[in-house]
C-alpha cells in the first residue's frame, strides 16, 4: 500500500497543536531522517496521521519538518 506524505518546514509552534505524546503511533529512522508519526482524530471521527521529521546533515543544524494531515494508504487513491 502506498502512502504519500508532504513535508514542509516547521516554522511556528502552532503547527504542533495537534500533536501529543499519547498520540505518537510510530517512529522511524531512514538514513539521516528521523520521523515521529502521530494519529489524530478529526471532528468527523476520521483517523488521520501527521509526521514530525528531523533531518540531520553533517556539520549543519538539524532541519525540522511537519507533514500535512494525511490518510494511511492515500497514495492508492488517484
ZADO-1210 file (C-alpha; in nm, 4 decimals, padded with zeros to 6 digits):
<atoms>
<atom x="00.0000" y="00.0000" z="00.0000" code="UNK" pos="1"/>
<atom x="00.1374" y="00.3396" z="-00.0995" code="UNK" pos="2"/>
<atom x="00.1071" y="00.6407" z="00.1314" code="UNK" pos="3"/>
<atom x="00.2008" y="00.9922" z="00.0216" code="UNK" pos="4"/>
<atom x="00.3358" y="01.2360" z="00.2798" code="UNK" pos="5"/>
<atom x="00.4085" y="01.6019" z="00.2069" code="UNK" pos="6"/>
<atom x="00.6656" y="01.7588" z="00.4401" code="UNK" pos="7"/>
<atom x="00.7051" y="02.1325" z="00.4883" code="UNK" pos="8"/>
<atom x="00.9456" y="02.3277" z="00.7111" code="UNK" pos="9"/>
<atom x="00.8406" y="02.3685" z="01.0728" code="UNK" pos="10"/>
<atom x="00.8251" y="02.7435" z="01.1288" code="UNK" pos="11"/>
<atom x="00.5773" y="02.8101" z="01.4122" code="UNK" pos="12"/>
<atom x="00.4915" y="02.6330" z="01.7358" code="UNK" pos="13"/>
<atom x="00.1241" y="02.6491" z="01.6363" code="UNK" pos="14"/>
<atom x="00.1991" y="02.3835" z="01.3709" code="UNK" pos="15"/>
<atom x="00.2384" y="02.1366" z="01.6598" code="UNK" pos="16"/>
<atom x="-00.1096" y="02.1979" z="01.8058" code="UNK" pos="17"/>
<atom x="-00.2452" y="01.8530" z="01.7091" code="UNK" pos="18"/>
<atom x="00.0482" y="01.6524" z="01.8445" code="UNK" pos="19"/>
<atom x="00.0832" y="01.4983" z="02.1896" code="UNK" pos="20"/>
<atom x="00.2901" y="01.2154" z="02.3353" code="UNK" pos="21"/>
<atom x="-00.0205" y="00.9987" z="02.3795" code="UNK" pos="22"/>
<atom x="-00.0933" y="01.0186" z="02.0054" code="UNK" pos="23"/>
<atom x="00.2507" y="00.9010" z="01.8891" code="UNK" pos="24"/>
<atom x="00.1979" y="00.5763" z="01.6972" code="UNK" pos="25"/>
<atom x="00.5394" y="00.5230" z="01.5450" code="UNK" pos="26"/>
<atom x="00.8939" y="00.6340" z="01.4869" code="UNK" pos="27"/>
<atom x="01.1303" y="00.5521" z="01.2050" code="UNK" pos="28"/>
<atom x="01.4886" y="00.6267" z="01.1097" code="UNK" pos="29"/>
<atom x="01.5832" y="00.6264" z="00.7438" code="UNK" pos="30"/>
<atom x="01.9327" y="00.7476" z="00.6626" code="UNK" pos="31"/>
<atom x="01.9650" y="01.0969" z="00.8086" code="UNK" pos="32"/>
<atom x="01.5883" y="01.1424" z="00.8607" code="UNK" pos="33"/>
<atom x="01.4133" y="01.0632" z="01.1910" code="UNK" pos="34"/>
<atom x="01.0316" y="01.0685" z="01.1841" code="UNK" pos="35"/>
<atom x="00.7667" y="01.0520" z="01.4560" code="UNK" pos="36"/>
<atom x="00.4145" y="00.9683" z="01.3368" code="UNK" pos="37"/>
<atom x="00.1067" y="01.0845" z="01.5264" code="UNK" pos="38"/>
<atom x="-00.2537" y="00.9669" z="01.4931" code="UNK" pos="39"/>
<atom x="-00.5125" y="01.2439" z="01.5021" code="UNK" pos="40"/>
<atom x="-00.8905" y="01.2068" z="01.5117" code="UNK" pos="41"/>
<atom x="-01.0619" y="01.4913" z="01.3263" code="UNK" pos="42"/>
<atom x="-01.4033" y="01.6407" z="01.4085" code="UNK" pos="43"/>
<atom x="-01.5758" y="01.3826" z="01.1861" code="UNK" pos="44"/>
<atom x="-01.4087" y="01.0900" z="01.3645" code="UNK" pos="45"/>
<atom x="-01.1666" y="01.0159" z="01.0787" code="UNK" pos="46"/>
<atom x="-00.8275" y="00.8741" z="01.1749" code="UNK" pos="47"/>
<atom x="-00.5573" y="01.0902" z="01.0184" code="UNK" pos="48"/>
<atom x="-00.1800" y="01.0864" z="01.0505" code="UNK" pos="49"/>
<atom x="00.0759" y="01.3642" z="01.0798" code="UNK" pos="50"/>
<atom x="00.4551" y="01.3299" z="01.0747" code="UNK" pos="51"/>
<atom x="00.7184" y="01.5354" z="01.2525" code="UNK" pos="52"/>
<atom x="01.0591" y="01.4781" z="01.0909" code="UNK" pos="53"/>
<atom x="01.4120" y="01.5837" z="01.1788" code="UNK" pos="54"/>
<atom x="01.6755" y="01.5826" z="00.9056" code="UNK" pos="55"/>
<atom x="02.0351" y="01.5613" z="01.0224" code="UNK" pos="56"/>
<atom x="02.3158" y="01.6862" z="00.7965" code="UNK" pos="57"/>
<atom x="02.6824" y="01.6615" z="00.8813" code="UNK" pos="58"/>
<atom x="02.8146" y="01.9957" z="01.0026" code="UNK" pos="59"/>
<atom x="02.4747" y="02.1692" z="00.9880" code="UNK" pos="60"/>
<atom x="02.1925" y="02.2341" z="01.2293" code="UNK" pos="61"/>
<atom x="01.9111" y="01.9772" z="01.2046" code="UNK" pos="62"/>
<atom x="01.6097" y="02.0814" z="00.9970" code="UNK" pos="63"/>
<atom x="01.2570" y="02.0232" z="01.1272" code="UNK" pos="64"/>
<atom x="00.9614" y="01.9382" z="00.9040" code="UNK" pos="65"/>
<atom x="00.5934" y="01.8694" z="00.9650" code="UNK" pos="66"/>
<atom x="00.3578" y="01.6976" z="00.7239" code="UNK" pos="67"/>
<atom x="00.0098" y="01.7906" z="00.6190" code="UNK" pos="68"/>
<atom x="-00.2566" y="01.5666" z="00.7702" code="UNK" pos="69"/>
<atom x="-00.2924" y="01.2507" z="00.5609" code="UNK" pos="70"/>
<atom x="-00.4710" y="00.9161" z="00.5480" code="UNK" pos="71"/>
<atom x="-00.2801" y="00.5882" z="00.5524" code="UNK" pos="72"/>
<atom x="-00.2830" y="00.4375" z="00.2036" code="UNK" pos="73"/>
<atom x="-00.3745" y="00.7653" z="00.0341" code="UNK" pos="74"/>
<atom x="-00.1264" y="00.7002" z="-00.2475" code="UNK" pos="75"/>
<atom x="-00.3533" y="00.4311" z="-00.3882" code="UNK" pos="76"/>
<atom x="-00.6291" y="00.6888" z="-00.4475" code="UNK" pos="77"/>
<atom x="-00.5915" y="00.8639" z="-00.7798" code="UNK" pos="78"/>
</atoms>
